[in-house]
Amino acid sequence: MTRRKEIGRALLSLMLVSLVFYSKAQQGYRITVNFKNCPDSQVYLLKYIFDQTYMVDTCKKIKNGRIEFKGKEALEKGVYIFVSQDKAPYFELLVNESQNFVINCDATDLISSLTVTGSKENEMFFSYMKHGVSKNKEFNLALKDTKGKNKQDSIRYINDKIQQLNADVKKYEADFMQRVKGTYLYDVMNLKTEKIATDIPKAKNGRPDSLYAFYYYKSHFFDGVNFKDERIVRTPYFDDRLKKYFESVVVVDPDTVIAEIDKLMSKCDQGSLTYRALLGFFSFKYEQSKLIGFDKVFVYLADNYMLNGKGAGIYSESTLKAVKERADIMRPLLAGKKVPDLYMIDTNDVRKVRAMGFDTIKSSQSITNLYYKNEAALVSMFKTLYNVNAKYTVLVFWASDCSHCQEDIPKLHKSMEELIGKVDVKVFAVQTKDEAVEDWIRFINNHSLKNFIHVCDPVHINGFREKFDVIATPVIYVLDRDKKILAKKLESKSVVNLIKHYESLEKKP
């Protein structure tokens, strides 16, 4: 497993572990389910933590459909799910102030048969679920009513029925939310309720103003969500709401994302369950992100939320150390940063350099001594990145024995031919395994990769793997004339289109 994957998994798993055990001892719980026609010999009670579920209790003795979950300490308040012995979901329930209640149901018509005593919130929750089931049944009956009708009449009938059902559901949900306002159930349902503008003004073209509708939707997206209430994390809806906001609502731009993260983090109490969940989600998401420039978000999170003392108690010292190491590698490689120079040897001289003894030497001191012994000859051979004079430099790290490289590098070479004579661009292709000299040269010749500047590092003086974050190959950067990063970690098929994009930007006023 690579170091980066270890960090990513640590960021996520430690966050989830901290949430699972972030509980307070209270009085016990007792949840009884009288399950008529129960098909199981054992069942489970699971809880939600962000986007995961965790087993809380098991009932292994079911007699005449009677199921009992009980414990000496109170359950964490949130939404739970009752599942079968095969982990198939039966229904969700709320665990809040009331933790001693009885549920009755029948497997032959599960949701419609749900009743509860001892929990007013679950009584209201079950009524909501029953309404949804009844509307589904109504729709299925409507489908049966289309039998005997022609296709056109069937479509018209079903469309009318859908409109009527949607209107009924919309009205019911609005009324329901009013009835349960001020309860935890309201907070749960509010997480999945879309805030859509109703009285949308007209734009100059006479149509509804789409910008107004969007900005209303964005500004009201988290209306009614109390980030100081840790119970929102223990629902099946909070993570969906968060993901939707950052994937579909927020502008895809690292600085905008950073500003939005700061807004949400400021709504939480530092160190709270919600704070931990958000920090774990954001740090994992943006450390793993493949979007250009979004490594900036991870570095920002590391500097402002993890490495300045705020991460203490959330992540272990070893994880924070790994985060620091990762951020220190990523920080000088952010978009707009100037990359370090590379002193390389090309295919014409690589055999000579290796013959000097660099192919067998191991210790850093021995390499240093050997370098200075041959410095005059080496300096005359060096091909440096900074001496590549071009408007764009495509910097590629690859290995001739890498299966992805064997496929991608010839494709990149072929696609770059499209820019020859049109755009001032050169490709500085670094072979990452200098020991594979003969295979490297053979591959270049066999695939006629004549338009690249082919180099490697037999002198071992560049440390390019760490400096350029080369964990697996191929790794592709696009640099400007000053060797500042325009984009990195690109797929080979994206390089030409990206350069065309930058060229088109110059032509725009």
Sequence and secondary structure as in RCSB ss.txt:
>XXXX:A:sequence
MTRRKEIGRALLSLMLVSLVFYSKAQQGYRITVNFKNCPDSQVYLLKYIFDQTYMVDTCKKIKNGRIEFKGKEAL
EKGVYIFVSQDKAPYFELLVNESQNFVINCDATDLISSLTVTGSKENEMFFSYMKHGVSKNKEFNLALKDTKGKN
KQDSIRYINDKIQQLNADVKKYEADFMQRVKGTYLYDVMNLKTEKIATDIPKAKNGRPDSLYAFYYYKSHFFDGV
NFKDERIVRTPYFDDRLKKYFESVVVVDPDTVIAEIDKLMSKCDQGSLTYRALLGFFSFKYEQSKLIGFDKVFVY
LADNYMLNGKGAGIYSESTLKAVKERADIMRPLLAGKKVPDLYMIDTNDVRKVRAMGFDTIKSSQSITNLYYKNE
AALVSMFKTLYNVNAKYTVLVFWASDCSHCQEDIPKLHKSMEELIGKVDVKVFAVQTKDEAVEDWIRFINNHSLK
NFIHVCDPVHINGFREKFDVIATPVIYVLDRDKKILAKKLESKSVVNLIKHYESLEKKP
>XXXX:A:secstr
  HHHHHHHHHHHHHHHHHHT     S EEEEEEEET   S EEEEEEETTEEEEEEEE   BTTEEEEEESS  
 SEEEEEE TT  EEEEEEESS  EEEEEEEGGGTGGG EEES HHHHHHHHHHHHHHHHHHHHHHHHHHTTTS 
HHHHHHHHHHHHHHHHHHHHHHHHHHHHHTTTSHHHHHHHTT     SS  B TTSSB HHHHHHHHHHTTTTT 
 TT GGGGGSSSHHHHHHHIIIIIS S HHHHHHHHHHHHHTS TTSHHHHHHHHHHHHHHHS  STTTHHHHHH
HIIIIITTTTTBTTB HHHHHHHHHHHHHHGGGSTT B    EEEETTTHHHHIIIIITT  SHHHHHHHHHHTH
HHHHHH EEGGG   SEEEEEEE TT HHHHHHHHHHHHHHGGGTTTS EEEEEEES GGGHHHHHHHHHHTT T
TEEEEE TT    HHHHTT SSS EEEEE TT BEEEES  GGGHHHHHHHHHHHHH  
